[in-house]
Amino acid sequence: MDIQIKILVVNYYPLAIKVIAAVIASEPGLQIVGEATNSKTAVTMALELKPDIILMDISLPNLDGIEPIRKIIQDDSKKRILIIVGQNDEKRVVQAIKAGVVGVIQDNSSPKEIIEAIQTIHHYGSWFPVDIARFLAMSIPESLVPKTTFGTLTEKEENIMRLVAKGLSDREIAENLGVSLATVRYHFNNLFRKLHFENRTQVALYAERNKII
């Protein structure tokens, strides 16, 4: 039986929640455990329902910016929050990441991208589109970028890092290299272990900062 990834959806518009729910319901292994249309309910549900991932639109009027993110992370620092943002919202993205967000998707993302983001966060801890990863690479101080030796990786692991830097998803990497999704995740885990990375974001930042393309 597939492991169920429990998801709390936070969005001001009930119709938007229904659309997101339909996308999530189409993928085996994903389960919505709660729906919230305001920040107070979102914080309460996050604490009571203990979802694996919280999918939250932070560009909506009654969510008080990133305040609910701070409250959720304060209650449980291990909570994984994936935010939905509009175009040209880099400043809010940086604020959200500082508050503890581990993933970002844009409001025009396809159903495939939403599912990929949720699954990647569950397996690796983070998800950032390549354009946002590049912005972060320029915004984050050099001291916070992991220092490691690229030469310790195998050829397959080096190729995966290059494809991450180009913004490819796990599924796209698997198709590009002609291997299974499980094989890509196996090499990812080895990459994390060898380079002492904790999540996919560090891989993307490291690759971008060191021009590994």
N, CA, C and O of each residue as an XYZ file, in Angstrom:
852
protein
N       0.845     -1.206      0.000
C       0.000      0.000      0.000
C       0.880      1.256      0.000
O       1.849      1.342      0.755
N       0.529      2.249     -0.872
C       1.319      3.463     -0.977
C       1.265      4.270      0.313
O       0.239      4.317      0.992
N       2.388      4.902      0.637
C       2.424      5.808      1.778
C       1.587      7.037      1.446
O       1.759      7.636      0.385
N       0.688      7.413      2.338
C      -0.158      8.573      2.113
C       0.546      9.839      2.610
O       0.919      9.934      3.779
N       0.721     10.798      1.720
C       1.263     12.101      2.091
C       0.078     12.979      2.459
O      -0.752     13.297      1.608
N      -0.001     13.367      3.711
C      -1.144     14.132      4.210
C      -0.938     15.625      3.954
O       0.112     16.182      4.275
N      -1.945     16.258      3.377
C      -1.809     17.646      2.925
C      -2.933     18.515      3.489
O      -4.104     18.136      3.467
N      -2.552     19.680      3.991
C      -3.501     20.712      4.403
C      -3.464     21.818      3.348
O      -2.399     22.361      3.053
N      -4.618     22.148      2.785
C      -4.704     23.184      1.749
C      -5.257     24.467      2.355
O      -6.299     24.461      3.010
N      -4.542     25.570      2.127
C      -4.955     26.873      2.653
C      -5.136     27.842      1.493
O      -4.175     28.182      0.802
N      -6.372     28.284      1.282
C      -6.668     29.212      0.192
C      -7.948     29.965      0.523
O      -8.892     29.391      1.064
N      -7.975     31.241      0.198
C      -9.120     32.089      0.518
C     -10.372     31.673     -0.251
O     -11.489     31.816      0.246
N     -10.181     31.157     -1.470
C     -11.306     30.865     -2.345
C     -11.688     29.376     -2.301
O     -10.863     28.529     -2.643
N     -12.908     29.045     -1.892
C     -13.352     27.646     -1.861
C     -13.227     26.948     -3.216
O     -12.912     25.760     -3.276
N     -13.472     27.684     -4.302
C     -13.359     27.093     -5.637
C     -11.920     26.683     -5.923
O     -11.671     25.625     -6.501
N     -10.979     27.525     -5.517
C      -9.566     27.200     -5.714
C      -9.199     25.943     -4.935
O      -8.434     25.109     -5.420
N      -9.743     25.807     -3.731
C      -9.489     24.607     -2.922
C     -10.027     23.371     -3.628
O      -9.380     22.324     -3.629
N     -11.215     23.487     -4.232
C     -11.796     22.347     -4.937
C     -10.931     21.933     -6.131
O     -10.757     20.744     -6.397
N     -10.397     22.912     -6.836
C      -9.529     22.616     -7.991
C      -8.256     21.906     -7.516
O      -7.847     20.897     -8.091
N      -7.636     22.447     -6.459
C      -6.422     21.834     -5.912
C      -6.724     20.440     -5.388
O      -5.930     19.517     -5.572
N      -7.875     20.283     -4.735
C      -8.263     18.978     -4.194
C      -8.408     17.953     -5.308
O      -8.017     16.797     -5.147
N      -8.973     18.376     -6.450
C      -9.142     17.467     -7.584
C      -7.787     17.034     -8.137
O      -7.604     15.876     -8.513
N      -6.836     17.975     -8.184
C      -5.484     17.653     -8.655
C      -4.829     16.635     -7.731
O      -4.253     15.647     -8.188
N      -4.923     16.884     -6.434
C      -4.283     15.995     -5.458
C      -4.951     14.624     -5.443
O      -4.278     13.601     -5.317
N      -6.283     14.606     -5.572
C      -7.014     13.337     -5.551
C      -6.669     12.453     -6.748
O      -6.860     11.238     -6.700
N      -6.160     13.067     -7.826
C      -5.837     12.306     -9.035
C      -4.543     11.515     -8.896
O      -4.237     10.674     -9.742
N      -3.786     11.775     -7.842
C      -2.478     11.135     -7.674
C      -2.506     10.167     -6.489
O      -2.730     10.589     -5.354
N      -2.280      8.873     -6.741
C      -2.222      7.903     -5.636
C      -1.127      8.276     -4.644
O      -0.041      8.703     -5.035
N      -1.420      8.113     -3.374
C      -0.424      8.410     -2.353
C      -0.554      9.792     -1.745
O       0.139     10.110     -0.779
N      -1.436     10.621     -2.297
C      -1.666     11.967     -1.754
C      -3.063     12.029     -1.143
O      -4.017     11.484     -1.700
N      -3.175     12.687     -0.011
C      -4.460     12.759      0.694
C      -4.631     14.122      1.361
O      -3.770     14.552      2.128
N      -5.737     14.797      1.071
C      -6.056     16.059      1.749
C      -6.712     15.735      3.088
O      -7.721     15.032      3.142
N      -6.133     16.254      4.159
C      -6.678     16.000      5.498
C      -7.395     17.222      6.063
O      -8.061     17.131      7.095
N      -7.260     18.379      5.381
C      -7.929     19.569      5.875
C      -7.919     20.686      4.863
O      -7.059     20.735      3.983
N      -8.886     21.592      4.990
C      -8.996     22.757      4.110
C      -9.269     23.982      4.968
O     -10.144     23.956      5.833
N      -8.518     25.061      4.729
C      -8.691     26.289      5.506
C      -8.778     27.482      4.570
O      -8.082     27.544      3.556
N      -9.647     28.438      4.923
C      -9.801     29.637      4.102
C      -9.336     30.904      4.813
O      -9.498     32.006      4.288
N      -8.755     30.752      6.012
C      -8.213     31.915      6.718
C      -7.035     31.483      7.581
O      -6.848     30.295      7.843
N      -6.249     32.452      8.018
C      -5.003     32.155      8.719
C      -5.237     31.502     10.078
O      -4.482     30.611     10.468
N      -6.278     31.933     10.810
C      -6.535     31.365     12.139
C      -6.849     29.874     12.041
O      -6.316     29.069     12.803
N      -7.717     29.515     11.098
C      -8.070     28.109     10.904
C      -6.864     27.311     10.429
O      -6.673     26.162     10.828
N      -6.054     27.927      9.576
C      -4.864     27.247      9.054
C      -3.905     26.871     10.179
O      -3.390     25.754     10.218
N      -3.670     27.805     11.087
C      -2.757     27.549     12.205
C      -3.319     26.456     13.105
O      -2.584     25.567     13.535
N      -4.631     26.516     13.394
C      -5.264     25.505     14.255
C      -5.205     24.119     13.622
O      -4.859     23.142     14.287
N      -5.545     24.033     12.330
C      -5.536     22.748     11.632
C      -4.128     22.170     11.515
O      -3.937     20.959     11.627
N      -3.152     23.035     11.291
C      -1.774     22.569     11.176
C      -1.323     21.892     12.464
O      -0.580     20.911     12.437
N      -1.778     22.425     13.583
C      -1.412     21.867     14.889
C      -2.186     20.586     15.192
O      -1.620     19.620     15.702
N      -3.486     20.580     14.875
C      -4.344     19.457     15.250
C      -4.253     18.275     14.280
O      -4.255     17.122     14.711
N      -4.173     18.550     12.984
C      -4.225     17.488     11.976
C      -2.857     16.898     11.653
O      -2.763     15.798     11.107
N      -1.797     17.631     11.992
C      -0.426     17.172     11.757
C      -0.194     16.721     10.315
O       0.212     15.582     10.084
N      -0.445     17.597      9.348
C      -0.213     17.232      7.948
C       1.282     17.116      7.648
O       2.114     17.711      8.331
N       1.603     16.342      6.619
C       3.000     16.234      6.193
C       3.427     17.500      5.461
O       4.562     17.958      5.596
N       2.502     18.058      4.682
C       2.789     19.259      3.897
C       1.595     20.207      3.961
O       0.442     19.778      3.901
N       1.885     21.497      4.083
C       0.851     22.530      4.057
C       1.018     23.322      2.766
O       2.052     23.951      2.541
N      -0.010     23.286      1.920
C       0.002     24.006      0.648
C      -0.773     25.298      0.835
O      -1.997     25.274      0.964
N      -0.071     26.429      0.851
C      -0.672     27.702      1.253
C      -0.458     28.803      0.208
O       0.661     29.043     -0.244
N      -1.549     29.457     -0.159
C      -1.470     30.631     -1.025
C      -1.287     31.850     -0.121
O      -2.184     32.189      0.651
N      -0.119     32.516     -0.214
C       0.157     33.640      0.690
C      -0.160     34.993      0.076
O       0.076     36.028      0.700
N      -0.697     34.995     -1.148
C      -0.970     36.277     -1.803
C      -2.411     36.728     -1.619
O      -2.864     37.655     -2.291
N      -3.122     36.085     -0.724
C      -4.538     36.387     -0.547
C      -4.781     37.347      0.619
O      -3.993     37.386      1.564
N      -5.872     38.124      0.554
C      -6.084     39.242      1.475
C      -6.194     38.918      2.951
O      -5.757     39.720      3.777
N      -6.754     37.786      3.317
C      -7.005     37.544      4.738
C      -5.975     36.615      5.380
O      -6.212     36.086      6.466
N      -4.837     36.414      4.719
C      -3.829     35.521      5.286
C      -2.703     36.276      5.984
O      -1.739     35.664      6.443
N      -2.817     37.595      6.066
C      -1.862     38.401      6.826
C      -0.409     38.135      6.416
O       0.473     38.001      7.263
N      -0.180     38.062      5.102
C       1.190     37.852      4.625
C       1.758     36.527      5.092
O       1.182     35.466      4.849
N       2.896     36.601      5.767
C       3.567     35.363      6.189
C       3.394     35.089      7.683
O       4.044     34.196      8.227
N       2.535     35.839      8.338
C       2.342     35.651      9.784
C       1.908     34.234     10.151
O       2.440     33.671     11.107
N       0.937     33.625      9.405
C       0.564     32.252      9.770
C       1.715     31.265      9.608
O       1.780     30.265     10.323
N       2.615     31.535      8.682
C       3.787     30.663      8.510
C       4.630     30.701      9.769
O       5.049     29.658     10.271
N       4.883     31.905     10.284
C       5.681     32.041     11.508
C       5.031     31.292     12.679
O       5.714     30.623     13.454
N       3.710     31.415     12.795
C       3.013     30.770     13.904
C       3.077     29.247     13.786
O       3.286     28.553     14.781
N       2.897     28.730     12.571
C       2.935     27.279     12.359
C       4.320     26.733     12.657
O       4.457     25.714     13.334
N       5.350     27.408     12.155
C       6.727     26.957     12.373
C       7.107     27.083     13.848
O       7.859     26.264     14.377
N       6.579     28.113     14.504
C       6.852     28.294     15.931
C       6.283     27.127     16.736
O       6.899     26.669     17.699
N       5.100     26.650     16.333
C       4.474     25.510     17.013
C       5.207     24.204     16.714
O       5.321     23.334     17.578
N       5.704     24.076     15.481
C       6.394     22.847     15.081
C       7.378     23.179     13.964
O       6.978     23.372     12.817
N       8.657     23.245     14.299
C       9.686     23.662     13.341
C       9.877     22.668     12.202
O      10.514     22.991     11.200
N       9.324     21.444     12.348
C       9.476     20.423     11.316
C       8.370     20.462     10.267
O       8.400     19.693      9.306
N       7.400     21.349     10.442
C       6.317     21.454      9.476
C       6.869     21.902      8.119
O       7.706     22.801      8.047
N       6.394     21.270      7.053
C       6.837     21.596      5.696
C       5.747     22.390      4.991
O       4.647     21.893      4.750
N       6.081     23.634      4.668
C       5.101     24.532      4.047
C       5.524     24.843      2.615
O       6.635     25.308      2.360
N       4.605     24.573      1.686
C       4.782     24.886      0.271
C       3.854     26.041     -0.064
O       2.638     25.924      0.080
N       4.422     27.159     -0.511
C       3.592     28.332     -0.769
C       3.328     28.519     -2.262
O       4.124     28.134     -3.118
N       2.175     29.128     -2.533
C       1.804     29.514     -3.893
C       1.952     31.023     -3.996
O       1.409     31.753     -3.167
N       2.677     31.504     -5.002
C       2.926     32.943     -5.147
C       2.595     33.400     -6.559
O       2.532     32.602     -7.494
N       2.382     34.714     -6.689
C       2.155     35.301     -7.998
C       3.460     35.697     -8.655
O       4.537     35.451     -8.112
N       3.364     36.304     -9.810
C       4.546     36.748    -10.537
C       5.179     37.955     -9.835
O       4.493     38.730     -9.168
N       6.479     38.099     -9.995
C       7.224     39.255     -9.467
C       7.003     39.461     -7.969
O       6.795     40.583     -7.508
N       7.051     38.360     -7.221
C       6.807     38.429     -5.780
C       8.025     37.945     -5.004
O       7.897     37.296     -3.966
N       9.232     38.275     -5.532
C      10.470     37.755     -4.951
C      10.669     38.190     -3.499
O      11.149     37.409     -2.677
N      10.302     39.433     -3.181
C      10.498     39.934     -1.830
C       9.722     39.097     -0.821
O      10.244     38.738      0.234
N       8.476     38.791     -1.153
C       7.659     37.988     -0.252
C       8.193     36.563     -0.157
O       8.105     35.931      0.896
N       8.743     36.061     -1.255
C       9.339     34.720     -1.251
C      10.490     34.658     -0.259
O      10.578     33.720      0.533
N      11.372     35.653     -0.298
C      12.518     35.682      0.620
C      12.026     35.756      2.068
O      12.558     35.062      2.935
N      11.020     36.586      2.337
C      10.469     36.690      3.687
C       9.899     35.352      4.149
O      10.085     34.950      5.297
N       9.204     34.670      3.242
C       8.595     33.386      3.588
C       9.654     32.330      3.875
O       9.510     31.533      4.802
N      10.711     32.327      3.081
C      11.785     31.350      3.298
C      12.473     31.609      4.635
O      12.810     30.671      5.357
N      12.679     32.873      4.959
C      13.267     33.202      6.256
C      12.358     32.761      7.398
O      12.828     32.441      8.490
N      11.057     32.749      7.136
C      10.099     32.325      8.162
C      10.032     30.803      8.303
O       9.516     30.291      9.297
N      10.558     30.079      7.301
C      10.603     28.625      7.419
C       9.997     27.829      6.280
O       9.928     26.602      6.359
N       9.549     28.505      5.210
C       8.973     27.809      4.059
C      10.034     26.953      3.368
O      11.194     27.354      3.268
N       9.629     25.768      2.890
C      10.587     24.869      2.234
C      10.307     24.691      0.747
O      11.021     23.955      0.067
N       9.272     25.358      0.237
C       8.982     25.207     -1.177
C       8.140     26.338     -1.724
O       7.375     26.969     -0.996
N       8.290     26.591     -3.032
C       7.551     27.665     -3.695
C       7.070     27.167     -5.054
O       7.840     26.586     -5.819
N       5.795     27.396     -5.349
C       5.295     27.189     -6.704
C       4.529     28.440     -7.120
O       3.991     29.158     -6.277
N       4.485     28.689     -8.410
C       3.794     29.872     -8.902
C       2.324     29.560     -9.158
O       1.945     28.408     -9.372
N       1.507     30.606     -9.133
C       0.062     30.395     -9.221
C      -0.397     29.923    -10.600
O      -1.564     29.572    -10.782
N       0.518     29.914    -11.571
C       0.170     29.386    -12.891
C       0.781     28.003    -13.125
O       0.882     27.552    -14.266
N       1.185     27.334    -12.050
C       1.786     26.008    -12.173
C       0.764     24.986    -12.673
O      -0.427     25.091    -12.380
N       1.235     24.016    -13.417
C       0.366     22.962    -13.932
C       0.087     21.940    -12.835
O       0.822     21.879    -11.849
N      -0.977     21.126    -12.993
C      -1.230     20.051    -12.020
C      -0.012     19.149    -11.827
O       0.283     18.736    -10.706
N       0.689     18.846    -12.905
C       1.883     18.000    -12.834
C       2.942     18.629    -11.935
O       3.585     17.937    -11.145
N       3.121     19.943    -12.059
C       4.123     20.639    -11.254
C       3.732     20.665     -9.773
O       4.589     20.545     -8.897
N       2.446     20.820     -9.502
C       1.978     20.827     -8.109
C       2.259     19.483     -7.453
O       2.777     19.426     -6.338
N       1.916     18.402     -8.146
C       2.148     17.058     -7.614
C       3.640     16.799     -7.437
O       4.065     16.253     -6.419
N       4.431     17.193     -8.431
C       5.888     16.995     -8.359
C       6.486     17.747     -7.180
O       7.373     17.235     -6.496
N       5.999     18.965     -6.942
C       6.502     19.764     -5.825
C       6.192     19.089     -4.490
O       7.057     19.010     -3.618
N       4.969     18.607     -4.330
C       4.568     17.943     -3.088
C       5.404     16.691     -2.852
O       5.902     16.476     -1.747
N       5.558     15.873     -3.874
C       6.311     14.625     -3.734
C       7.787     14.891     -3.468
O       8.410     14.184     -2.676
N       8.350     15.900     -4.120
C       9.766     16.213     -3.933
C      10.030     16.731     -2.526
O      11.031     16.366     -1.910
N       9.151     17.570     -2.016
C       9.301     18.065     -0.645
C       9.224     16.902      0.341
O       9.985     16.843      1.307
N       8.299     15.978      0.086
C       8.158     14.837      0.985
C       9.429     13.978      1.000
O       9.839     13.496      2.056
N      10.046     13.788     -0.161
C      11.233     12.935     -0.254
C      12.518     13.672      0.111
O      13.389     13.106      0.772
N      12.646     14.941     -0.316
C      13.920     15.646     -0.195
C      13.882     16.895      0.671
O      14.931     17.447      1.003
N      12.690     17.348      1.042
C      12.617     18.458      1.974
C      12.406     19.832      1.391
O      12.154     20.776      2.139
N      12.503     19.986      0.041
C      12.313     21.330     -0.511
C      12.005     21.279     -2.000
O      12.225     20.270     -2.669
N      11.483     22.409     -2.505
C      11.182     22.542     -3.937
C      11.194     24.022     -4.305
O      10.449     24.817     -3.731
N      12.048     24.390     -5.271
C      12.090     25.762     -5.758
C      12.291     25.756     -7.270
O      13.215     25.104     -7.757
N      11.442     26.472     -8.033
C      11.646     26.592     -9.475
C      13.012     27.200     -9.763
O      13.561     27.918     -8.927
N      13.558     26.919    -10.929
C      14.922     27.341    -11.235
C      15.082     28.853    -11.181
O      16.124     29.337    -10.738
N      14.074     29.619    -11.620
C      14.214     31.077    -11.604
C      14.277     31.604    -10.170
O      15.013     32.548     -9.882
N      13.503     30.991     -9.275
C      13.535     31.400     -7.872
C      14.830     30.949     -7.214
O      15.395     31.671     -6.393
N      15.305     29.752     -7.572
C      16.587     29.265     -7.040
C      17.718     30.200     -7.429
O      18.614     30.459     -6.625
N      17.686     30.711     -8.657
C      18.725     31.642     -9.103
C      18.644     32.959     -8.342
O      19.665     33.540     -7.974
N      17.414     33.426     -8.110
C      17.251     34.651     -7.335
C      17.793     34.464     -5.922
O      18.459     35.347     -5.381
N      17.501     33.300     -5.324
C      17.989     33.014     -3.979
C      19.505     32.917     -3.950
O      20.144     33.359     -2.995
N      20.084     32.335     -5.007
C      21.536     32.198     -5.068
C      22.220     33.562     -5.047
O      23.322     33.711     -4.517
N      21.551     34.549     -5.628
C      22.110     35.905     -5.637
C      21.810     36.641     -4.336
O      22.514     37.584     -3.976
N      20.763     36.210     -3.629
C      20.324     36.920     -2.430
C      20.940     36.389     -1.148
O      21.112     37.134     -0.183
N      21.277     35.092     -1.133
C      21.783     34.466      0.088
C      23.274     34.709      0.222
O      24.005     34.529     -0.752
N      23.754     35.114      1.398
C      25.178     35.358      1.597
C      26.032     34.138      1.294
O      25.598     33.004      1.496
N      27.239     34.369      0.814
C      28.166     33.292      0.476
C      28.379     32.350      1.649
O      28.543     31.146      1.450
N      28.381     32.878      2.875
C      28.648     32.059      4.059
C      27.587     30.990      4.301
O      27.843     30.008      4.996
N      26.376     31.181      3.719
C      25.305     30.222      3.928
C      25.235     29.153      2.844
O      24.448     28.213      2.955
N      26.053     29.287      1.794
C      26.085     28.290      0.730
C      27.033     27.175      1.137
O      28.174     27.454      1.504
N      26.598     25.921      1.083
C      27.431     24.809      1.534
C      28.769     24.761      0.801
O      28.828     24.940     -0.415
N      29.844     24.518      1.556
C      31.182     24.348      0.988
C      31.478     22.854      0.910
O      31.399     22.151      1.918
N      31.815     22.371     -0.274
C      32.075     20.953     -0.430
C      32.928     20.731     -1.665
O      33.263     21.683     -2.369
N      33.278     19.490     -1.930
C      34.135     19.152     -3.056
C      33.317     18.429     -4.114
O      32.815     17.332     -3.872
N      33.181     19.033     -5.274
C      32.364     18.488     -6.339
C      32.960     17.198     -6.898
O      32.223     16.349     -7.402
N      34.275     17.037     -6.816
C      34.949     15.895     -7.404
C      34.648     14.569     -6.749
O      35.010     13.529     -7.297
N      33.999     14.562     -5.596
C      33.703     13.308     -4.907
C      32.492     12.597     -5.490
O      32.196     11.471     -5.090
N      31.788     13.219     -6.421
C      30.576     12.635     -6.975
C      30.884     11.713     -8.152
O      31.894     11.867     -8.839
N      29.978     10.743     -8.368
C      30.084      9.897     -9.553
C      29.592     10.687    -10.765
O      29.013     11.764    -10.619
N      29.823     10.153    -11.945
C      29.371     10.827    -13.170
C      27.858     11.002    -13.171
O      27.348     12.046    -13.577
N      27.130      9.960    -12.707
C      25.673     10.034    -12.671
C      25.205     11.129    -11.696
O      24.257     11.859    -11.987
N      25.863     11.236    -10.559
C      25.493     12.252     -9.568
C      25.802     13.652    -10.075
O      25.049     14.590     -9.814
N      26.916     13.798    -10.803
C      27.251     15.092    -11.396
C      26.198     15.493    -12.424
O      25.787     16.652    -12.490
N      25.768     14.521    -13.224
C      24.745     14.812    -14.231
C      23.434     15.236    -13.581
O      22.756     16.143    -14.064
N      23.086     14.576    -12.487
C      21.856     14.934    -11.776
C      21.951     16.350    -11.227
O      20.986     17.110    -11.314
N      23.098     16.718    -10.663
C      23.263     18.067    -10.141
C      23.120     19.104    -11.253
O      22.513     20.155    -11.049
N      23.672     18.817    -12.415
C      23.563     19.752    -13.539
C      22.107     19.911    -13.976
O      21.665     21.015    -14.294
N      21.378     18.818    -13.990
C      19.977     18.880    -14.407
C      19.119     19.598    -13.370
O      18.160     20.281    -13.728
N      19.456     19.449    -12.091
C      18.767     20.207    -11.040
C      18.991     21.700    -11.261
O      18.070     22.505    -11.119
N      20.223     22.060    -11.610
C      20.549     23.475    -11.844
C      19.771     24.047    -13.022
O      19.548     25.255    -13.096
N      19.356     23.176    -13.945
C      18.575     23.622    -15.099
C      17.079     23.672    -14.793
O      16.280     24.104    -15.624
N      16.709     23.222    -13.585
C      15.317     23.312    -13.175
C      14.465     22.102    -13.485
O      13.239     22.187    -13.422
N      15.083     20.966    -13.823
C      14.315     19.771    -14.137
C      13.790     19.098    -12.873
O      14.451     19.103    -11.834
N      12.613     18.530    -12.970
C      12.025     17.768    -11.862
C      12.654     16.380    -11.818
O      13.383     15.993    -12.731
N      12.370     15.635    -10.756
C      12.884     14.260    -10.643
C      12.443     13.418    -11.831
O      13.236     12.665    -12.397
N      11.179     13.548    -12.204
C      10.647     12.746    -13.311
C      11.337     13.121    -14.623
O      11.662     12.251    -15.430
N      11.556     14.404    -14.827
C      12.227     14.855    -16.052
C      13.688     14.417    -16.073
O      14.227     14.081    -17.128
N      14.328     14.422    -14.901
C      15.712     13.942    -14.805
C      15.776     12.468    -15.178
O      16.672     12.045    -15.910
N      14.826     11.687    -14.675
C      14.783     10.256    -14.975
C      14.629     10.023    -16.475
O      15.301      9.165    -17.046
N      13.743     10.789    -17.109
C      13.536     10.658    -18.558
C      14.783     11.082    -19.324
O      15.152     10.446    -20.311
N      15.430     12.145    -18.878
C      16.627     12.659    -19.546
C      17.773     11.661    -19.493
O      18.507     11.502    -20.468
N      17.929     10.986    -18.355
C      19.038     10.046    -18.170
C      18.677      8.618    -18.570
O      19.543      7.744    -18.621
N      17.389      8.384    -18.856
C      16.971      7.055    -19.255
C      16.997      6.047    -18.116
O      17.313      4.875    -18.320
N      16.659      6.515    -16.902
C      16.645      5.633    -15.727
C      15.296      5.777    -15.030
O      14.485      6.630    -15.392
N      15.069      4.942    -14.038
C      13.805      5.003    -13.298
C      13.813      6.150    -12.288
O      14.868      6.673    -11.930
N      12.622      6.527    -11.838
C      12.500      7.555    -10.816
C      13.174      7.108     -9.524
O      13.791      7.916     -8.829
N      13.057      5.827     -9.205
C      13.694      5.293     -8.001
C      15.218      5.410     -8.078
O      15.878      5.666     -7.072
N      15.770      5.219     -9.280
C      17.223      5.345     -9.457
C      17.675      6.777     -9.242
O      18.710      7.018     -8.621
N      16.904      7.728     -9.754
C      17.239      9.146     -9.554
C      17.243      9.465     -8.069
O      18.145     10.152     -7.591
N      16.256      8.983     -7.333
C      16.174      9.273     -5.898
C      17.291      8.581     -5.126
O      17.763      9.096     -4.112
N      17.712      7.416     -5.607
C      18.849      6.718     -4.985
C      20.118      7.564     -5.123
O      20.855      7.751     -4.155
N      20.364      8.075     -6.335
C      21.554      8.902     -6.551
C      21.454     10.224     -5.792
O      22.462     10.753     -5.323
N      20.235     10.755     -5.672
C      20.042     11.982     -4.901
C      20.447     11.761     -3.448
O      21.143     12.591     -2.862
N      20.018     10.661     -2.873
C      20.355     10.367     -1.480
C      21.863     10.230     -1.298
O      22.411     10.689     -0.296
N      22.541      9.598     -2.264
C      24.001      9.492     -2.195
C      24.651     10.859     -2.297
O      25.636     11.143     -1.615
N      24.086     11.712     -3.163
C      24.609     13.069     -3.330
C      24.496     13.846     -2.022
O      25.441     14.517     -1.606
N      23.332     13.750     -1.375
C      23.136     14.419     -0.089
C      24.157     13.942      0.938
O      24.758     14.740      1.657
N      24.340     12.628      0.989
C      25.237     12.044      1.997
C      26.681     12.481      1.764
O      27.374     12.856      2.710
N      27.138     12.437      0.518
C      28.531     12.763      0.209
C      28.845     14.238      0.440
O      29.922     14.585      0.925
N      27.898     15.096      0.088
C      28.157     16.538      0.153
C      27.563     17.196      1.399
O      27.619     18.414      1.564
N      26.999     16.371      2.261
C      26.442     16.864      3.529
C      25.339     17.897      3.302
O      25.209     18.859      4.059
N      24.542     17.684      2.242
C      23.391     18.528      1.999
C      22.195     17.954      2.733
O      22.121     16.750      2.975
N      21.259     18.826      3.087
C      20.061     18.389      3.793
C      18.837     18.369      2.896
O      17.858     17.688      3.202
N      18.877     19.107      1.791
C      17.712     19.150      0.920
C      18.095     19.566     -0.494
O      19.237     19.938     -0.764
N      17.119     19.494     -1.381
C      17.313     19.792     -2.800
C      17.695     21.248     -3.046
O      18.424     21.554     -3.990
N      17.201     22.137     -2.197
C      17.517     23.548     -2.366
C      19.016     23.801     -2.297
O      19.549     24.587     -3.080
N      19.696     23.144     -1.369
C      21.143     23.308     -1.247
C      21.849     22.842     -2.515
O      22.848     23.429     -2.931
N      21.323     21.782     -3.126
C      21.907     21.303     -4.388
C      21.777     22.381     -5.459
O      22.740     22.700     -6.156
N      20.561     22.941     -5.580
C      20.320     23.965     -6.595
C      21.161     25.209     -6.351
O      21.731     25.767     -7.288
N      21.242     25.647     -5.096
C      22.034     26.836     -4.768
C      23.515     26.604     -5.029
O      24.201     27.467     -5.577
N      24.002     25.433     -4.632
C      25.404     25.110     -4.842
C      25.742     25.057     -6.333
O      26.763     25.589     -6.769
N      24.867     24.408     -7.104
C      25.096     24.290     -8.539
C      25.063     25.659     -9.208
O      25.888     25.959    -10.071
N      24.111     26.479     -8.805
C      23.985     27.807     -9.410
C      25.173     28.702     -9.026
O      25.737     29.388     -9.878
N      25.542     28.690     -7.763
C      26.648     29.552     -7.298
C      27.972     29.131     -7.927
O      28.828     29.971     -8.204
N      28.140     27.818     -8.155
C      29.402     27.317     -8.718
C      29.340     27.082    -10.222
O      30.247     26.485    -10.802
N      28.260     27.558    -10.853
C      28.099     27.504    -12.313
C      28.273     26.083    -12.834
O      28.977     25.851    -13.817
N      27.622     25.139    -12.164
C      27.652     23.745    -12.592
C      26.474     23.545    -13.549
O      25.342     23.338    -13.113
N      26.743     23.608    -14.837
C      25.680     23.498    -15.848
C      26.112     22.546    -16.959
O      25.357     22.319    -17.904
